[in-house]
């Protein structure tokens, strides 16, 4: 039997914070309360620290298979665990794209051997794989991912008849990347004619514009309403898009939900001058006004989930001119620390952070026995010291790509310990290499 007793931490769970203890027996939480005693449990003193559920990141790109010069499931899941993320859902735009059940299973097989964190993957929809898509098991696979803007391989779904057929044919959550490809192409041509391949990075949010995002998001939502599909819109980047979502019903009753990512809440277009391609994402980081609008929608519950869209590329790739510098960046190691800065400056509360990054992903995807600190649930737990600062250095990075948009930033907090399925996977900078994540399952 394995037993741990976390003592005197500030437990944050289901809208409340209180000082107490958590007893872990084997994989699961045995008891939460005050003055818990256990004769053989290893005690961890969490006085002055937050004790929260492990974060569930519903959108990452860990690049395996086919792009392992950028990242692997092993390297990035290790960084995620160090960052307090105990469960991830990975996207299908690897090489080959995960657009058949066999290719999807190949990714599960890799994760079973190498992932430090718990995992699931999305099946990738295309213009011509509906038959394979409908074989997806709702109890063991997170959902369907559709790219309505450009992506790698054959993953741009731009046939409207096919889109409607997909939306009409599955009860699985359909998660979408929404940018209108025609608008982007037109805008790209304007600036390519003016600058060639070396377009100023500051024009990225002009090219991948508010119009491109809103046009695509509104069209997807209209189609979901028409067909009754369960739609989840990834990485909102504009204030205007937030007007498309509801906050007058509970999350469990919503058929159309939304996510926002850390970089769209942290950076703005003013940062391109200093960060350049290191904050080049799709959809683009936009204006400070957009950032404020996203925060407002997160706080009033039009936006349901916080995520990273972790998508690493090498420094050499990122050093290319605008037209060939890929979009995306690494975030899982520092996402929670960045959010805790917003707790410190009172942008939002620690309870709201836990709701949006832990509880709501579990609710939205109907993940079984995770996302909360509850008796009988898997002990995916993070202990955070909010008073121990740390500076992000190149040497401290665990990403295979070896860089971060947060380099040289000093965060106020430090993640002390991370438990994955009741095992102490990360302890003050040290990893237990024997701890592996599990394939998550779903209450569907």
C-alpha positions in Angstrom: 0.0 0.0 0.0 1.1 3.5 -0.8 -0.1 6.3 1.5 0.6 10.1 1.6 -0.9 12.7 4.0 -0.8 16.3 2.9 -1.1 18.4 6.1 -2.3 21.9 6.8 -2.6 23.1 3.2 -5.1 25.7 1.9 -7.3 23.3 0.0 -9.0 25.0 -3.0 -11.9 23.0 -4.4 -15.5 23.6 -5.7 -15.5 27.3 -4.9 -14.2 27.1 -1.4 -10.8 27.5 0.3 -10.0 26.1 3.7 -7.0 24.8 5.7 -7.0 21.1 6.0 -5.5 17.7 5.2 -5.7 15.2 2.3 -5.1 11.5 2.8 -4.1 9.6 -0.3 -4.2 5.8 -0.3 -2.8 4.1 -3.4 -4.2 5.9 -6.5 -7.1 7.7 -4.9 -8.1 10.3 -2.3 -9.2 8.5 0.8 -10.2 11.5 3.0 -10.3 15.3 3.1 -10.7 17.0 6.4 -8.9 18.4 9.5 -6.5 16.7 11.8 -6.3 13.5 9.8 -4.0 10.9 11.3 -2.5 7.8 9.6 0.1 5.6 11.1 2.1 4.7 8.0 1.4 7.6 5.6 4.3 9.8 4.5 3.5 13.3 5.6 4.0 16.4 3.5 3.7 19.7 5.3 1.8 22.1 3.1 1.5 25.0 5.5 1.1 28.3 3.6 0.6 26.4 0.3 -2.3 25.9 -2.0 -3.5 22.3 -2.5 -5.4 22.1 -5.7 -6.6 19.5 -8.2 -4.1 18.8 -11.1 -4.9 21.0 -14.1 -6.5 19.4 -17.1 -5.2 20.9 -20.3 -7.7 20.3 -23.1 -5.5 21.4 -25.9 -1.8 20.5 -26.4 0.4 19.6 -29.4 3.2 17.2 -28.2 4.4 16.6 -31.8 4.7 12.8 -31.6 4.8 11.0 -34.0 6.6 12.6 -36.9 7.7 15.9 -35.4 9.9 14.7 -32.6 12.7 17.1 -33.3 10.4 19.7 -31.8 8.9 17.7 -28.8 7.9 14.2 -27.7 5.1 13.0 -25.5 7.8 12.2 -22.9 9.5 15.6 -22.8 6.4 17.7 -22.9 4.4 15.6 -20.4 7.3 15.9 -18.0 7.2 19.7 -18.4 3.5 19.6 -17.9 3.8 17.7 -14.6 6.4 20.1 -13.4 3.9 22.8 -14.3 1.0 21.3 -12.3 -0.8 19.8 -15.3 -1.7 16.2 -14.6 -3.9 15.5 -17.5 -3.7 16.5 -21.2 -5.7 16.1 -24.3 -3.5 16.1 -27.4 -4.3 17.2 -30.9 -4.3 15.1 -34.1 -2.1 17.2 -36.4 1.0 15.1 -36.0 2.7 13.3 -38.9 0.9 11.2 -39.9 -2.3 13.0 -38.9 -4.4 10.9 -36.4 -7.2 10.5 -38.9 -7.7 6.8 -38.7 -8.5 4.6 -35.7 -5.1 2.8 -36.2 -3.1 6.0 -36.3 -5.0 7.3 -33.2 -4.2 4.0 -31.3 -0.5 4.4 -32.3 -0.5 7.6 -30.2 -2.2 6.0 -27.2 0.5 3.2 -27.4 3.3 5.8 -27.3 1.7 7.6 -24.3 1.2 4.4 -22.4 4.9 3.8 -22.4 6.3 7.3 -22.0 3.8 9.8 -20.6 4.4 11.3 -17.2 0.9 12.7 -17.1 -2.6 11.3 -17.7 -3.6 11.5 -21.4 -6.2 11.3 -24.1 -6.1 12.2 -27.8 -8.5 13.7 -30.3 -9.5 12.1 -33.5 -8.9 14.4 -36.5 -11.7 15.0 -38.9 -11.0 15.7 -42.6 -13.0 16.3 -45.8 -13.1 12.5 -46.5 -12.9 10.4 -43.3 -16.4 10.4 -41.9 -16.6 6.6 -41.8 -13.5 6.4 -39.7 -14.6 9.3 -37.5 -17.8 7.5 -36.6 -15.9 4.6 -35.2 -14.5 6.8 -32.4 -15.3 5.3 -28.9 -16.8 8.1 -26.8 -15.8 6.3 -23.5 -12.1 6.2 -24.3 -11.4 9.1 -26.7 -11.7 12.8 -25.8 -13.5 13.9 -28.9 -13.2 15.1 -32.5 -10.9 18.0 -33.7 -11.7 20.0 -36.8 -9.4 22.7 -38.2 -11.6 25.3 -39.9 -8.4 27.3 -40.5 -5.1 26.0 -42.0 -3.2 23.2 -40.3 -0.6 20.6 -41.2 -1.3 17.8 -43.7 -4.8 17.2 -44.9 -6.6 18.6 -41.9 -8.3 21.7 -43.2 -12.0 20.9 -43.4 -13.4 23.4 -45.9 -16.2 21.4 -47.6 -19.4 22.8 -46.1 -21.4 19.7 -47.0 -18.9 17.5 -45.2 -18.9 19.8 -42.2 -22.7 19.6 -41.9 -22.5 15.8 -42.2 -19.9 15.6 -39.4 -21.9 17.9 -37.2 -25.1 15.9 -37.8 -23.6 12.5 -37.4 -21.8 12.4 -34.0 -22.7 13.0 -30.4 -19.0 13.4 -29.5 -17.7 16.9 -28.6 -16.5 18.6 -31.8 -13.6 20.9 -30.9 -12.8 23.5 -33.6 -10.0 25.9 -34.6 -11.9 28.8 -36.1 -10.3 31.1 -38.6 -11.7 31.9 -42.0 -9.1 30.7 -44.6 -10.3 33.0 -47.4 -10.0 36.1 -45.2 -6.5 35.1 -44.2 -5.4 34.4 -47.7 -6.6 37.8 -48.9 -4.9 39.6 -46.1 -1.7 37.6 -46.6 -1.6 38.6 -50.3 -1.9 42.3 -49.4 1.1 42.3 -47.1 3.2 39.8 -49.1 2.9 42.1 -52.1 4.2 44.9 -50.0 6.9 43.1 -47.9 7.7 39.8 -49.6 8.3 36.9 -47.1 9.6 39.2 -44.4 6.3 40.8 -43.3 6.7 42.6 -39.9 5.6 40.3 -37.1 3.3 43.0 -35.8 1.0 42.4 -38.8 0.2 38.9 -37.7 -3.0 39.9 -35.9 -3.9 42.1 -38.9 -3.5 39.2 -41.3 -5.2 36.6 -39.0 -7.7 39.3 -38.1 -10.7 39.7 -35.8 -12.9 39.3 -38.9 -11.3 36.0 -39.8 -11.9 34.6 -36.3 -15.5 36.0 -35.9 -16.6 34.9 -39.4 -15.5 31.3 -38.7 -16.6 31.0 -35.1 -20.1 32.4 -35.9 -20.5 30.1 -38.8 -19.5 27.0 -36.7 -21.9 28.1 -33.9 -24.7 28.6 -36.5 -24.1 25.1 -37.8 -24.0 23.6 -34.3 -27.4 25.2 -33.5 -28.8 23.9 -36.8 -27.6 20.3 -36.3 -27.8 20.1 -32.5 -24.0 19.2 -32.4 -22.0 19.5 -29.2 -19.5 22.2 -30.1 -16.4 23.4 -28.2 -14.6 26.4 -29.7 -10.9 26.4 -29.0 -8.6 29.4 -28.2 -10.9 32.5 -28.5 -8.7 35.5 -29.3 -11.1 38.4 -29.8 -13.5 40.3 -27.6 -16.1 40.2 -30.4 -16.2 36.4 -30.4 -17.1 36.3 -26.8 -20.5 37.8 -27.7 -21.4 34.5 -29.3 -21.5 32.5 -26.1 -24.0 32.2 -23.2 -23.6 32.5 -19.4 -27.2 32.1 -18.4 -27.2 28.3 -18.0 -24.9 25.9 -16.1 -21.9 24.4 -18.0 -23.5 21.0 -17.9 -26.5 22.3 -19.9 -24.5 24.1 -22.6 -24.3 22.6 -26.1 -21.8 25.3 -27.2 -18.8 26.1 -25.1 -15.6 28.1 -25.4 -11.9 28.0 -24.3 -9.3 30.7 -23.9 -5.5 30.1 -23.7 -2.9 31.6 -21.5 -1.1 33.6 -24.2 -4.2 35.4 -25.3 -4.8 36.5 -21.6 -1.2 37.5 -21.0 0.3 39.1 -24.2 -1.1 41.7 -26.6 -0.1 43.0 -30.0 2.2 45.5 -28.2 4.5 42.6 -27.3 5.4 41.6 -30.9 8.1 44.3 -30.9 10.1 42.6 -28.2 8.9 39.0 -28.5 8.6 38.7 -32.3 7.8 35.2 -33.5 8.0 33.8 -29.9 4.4 35.0 -29.5 3.3 34.1 -33.0 0.3 31.8 -32.5 -2.7 30.9 -34.6 -5.1 32.5 -33.8 -2.9 35.5 -33.3 -2.4 37.4 -30.1 -4.4 40.5 -30.6 -5.1 43.9 -28.9 -5.1 44.8 -25.3 -8.8 45.5 -25.7 -9.3 42.0 -27.0 -7.3 40.7 -24.0 -9.6 42.6 -21.6 -12.7 41.3 -23.3 -11.4 37.7 -23.0 -10.8 38.2 -19.3 -14.3 39.7 -18.9 -15.9 36.7 -20.6 -13.8 34.2 -18.6 -15.0 35.9 -15.4 -18.6 36.1 -16.3 -18.7 32.5 -17.5 -19.2 33.0 -21.3 -15.8 31.3 -21.6 -15.7 28.0 -19.8 -12.2 26.6 -19.9 -8.5 27.7 -19.5 -5.9 25.9 -21.6 -2.4 26.3 -23.2 -2.5 25.3 -26.8 1.1 24.2 -26.1 2.7 24.0 -29.5 6.5 24.0 -29.5 8.9 24.6 -32.5 12.7 24.8 -32.5 14.4 28.1 -32.1 15.9 27.7 -35.6 12.4 27.4 -37.0 11.1 30.3 -35.1 14.0 32.4 -36.3 12.7 32.3 -39.9 11.0 35.3 -41.6 7.3 35.8 -41.0 6.0 33.7 -43.9 8.1 30.6 -42.8 8.3 31.1 -39.1 5.8 28.5 -37.7 3.0 29.5 -35.3 2.9 28.2 -31.7 5.0 28.1 -28.6 5.7 26.1 -25.4 3.5 26.9 -22.4 2.7 23.9 -20.1 5.6 24.3 -17.7 4.6 27.9 -16.8 0.8 28.1 -17.4 -0.3 27.7 -13.8 2.5 30.1 -12.6 1.3 32.7 -15.0 -2.3 32.3 -13.9 -1.2 32.6 -10.2 0.2 36.0 -11.1 -3.3 37.0 -12.1 -4.5 35.7 -8.7 -1.9 37.8 -6.9 -2.9 41.0 -8.7 -6.6 40.2 -8.1 -7.6 39.8 -11.7 -9.4 36.7 -10.6 -9.5 34.4 -7.5 -7.7 31.1 -6.9 -11.2 29.5 -6.7 -12.0 30.7 -10.2 -8.7 29.5 -11.5 -9.4 26.0 -10.2 -12.9 26.1 -11.6 -11.7 27.0 -15.1 -8.5 25.0 -15.3 -9.5 21.9 -13.3 -13.2 21.4 -12.7 -14.6 22.7 -16.0 -12.5 20.6 -18.3 -13.5 17.6 -16.4 -17.2 18.5 -16.6 -17.1 19.6 -20.2 -15.4 16.4 -21.4 -17.2 14.2 -18.8 -13.8 12.9 -17.5 -14.3 10.1 -15.0 -13.1 10.7 -11.4 -10.7 13.6 -12.1 -10.6 17.4 -11.9 -11.8 17.7 -8.3 -10.5 17.0 -4.8 -13.1 14.4 -3.8 -13.1 11.1 -1.8 -12.7 8.3 -4.3 -11.3 10.4 -7.1 -7.9 9.9 -8.5 -5.3 11.7 -6.5 -4.1 14.2 -9.2 -3.0 16.9 -6.8 -0.7 20.0 -7.0 0.9 21.8 -4.1 1.9 25.4 -4.8 4.0 27.7 -2.7 2.6 31.2 -3.5 5.4 32.9 -1.6 8.5 31.3 -3.2 9.4 33.2 -6.4 11.3 31.7 -9.3 12.9 33.2 -12.5 12.5 31.4 -15.7 15.9 30.6 -17.2 16.9 28.7 -20.2 18.6 26.1 -17.9 15.3 25.5 -16.0 13.3 24.7 -19.1 12.1 21.1 -19.6 10.8 21.6 -23.2 12.7 19.8 -25.9 12.6 23.0 -28.0 14.7 24.8 -25.3 13.0 28.2 -25.2 9.9 29.9 -23.6 8.1 33.2 -24.2 8.4 33.6 -20.4 12.2 33.5 -20.3 13.7 36.0 -17.7 10.3 36.5 -16.1 10.1 36.1 -12.4 7.0 34.4 -11.1 5.8 34.9 -7.5 5.0 31.2 -7.0 6.6 27.8 -7.2 5.1 24.4 -7.7 6.4 22.2 -4.9 4.8 18.8 -5.6 2.7 17.1 -8.2 0.9 13.9 -7.6 -0.3 11.8 -10.6 -2.7 9.0 -9.7 -1.6 9.0 -6.1 2.1 8.8 -6.8 4.5 11.7 -6.1 5.7 12.3 -9.6 7.4 15.7 -9.0 8.9 16.8 -5.7 10.8 20.1 -5.5 12.5 19.8 -8.8 13.0 16.0 -8.7 11.0 13.5 -10.8 10.1 10.0 -10.0 10.8 8.3 -13.4 8.8 5.2 -12.4 5.5 7.2 -12.3 3.5 7.1 -15.5 0.2 8.6 -16.4 -2.9 6.7 -17.3 -5.3 6.8 -20.2 -8.3 8.8 -19.0 -11.9 7.5 -19.5 -15.2 9.3 -19.9 -18.6 9.1 -18.3 -20.6 9.0 -21.6 
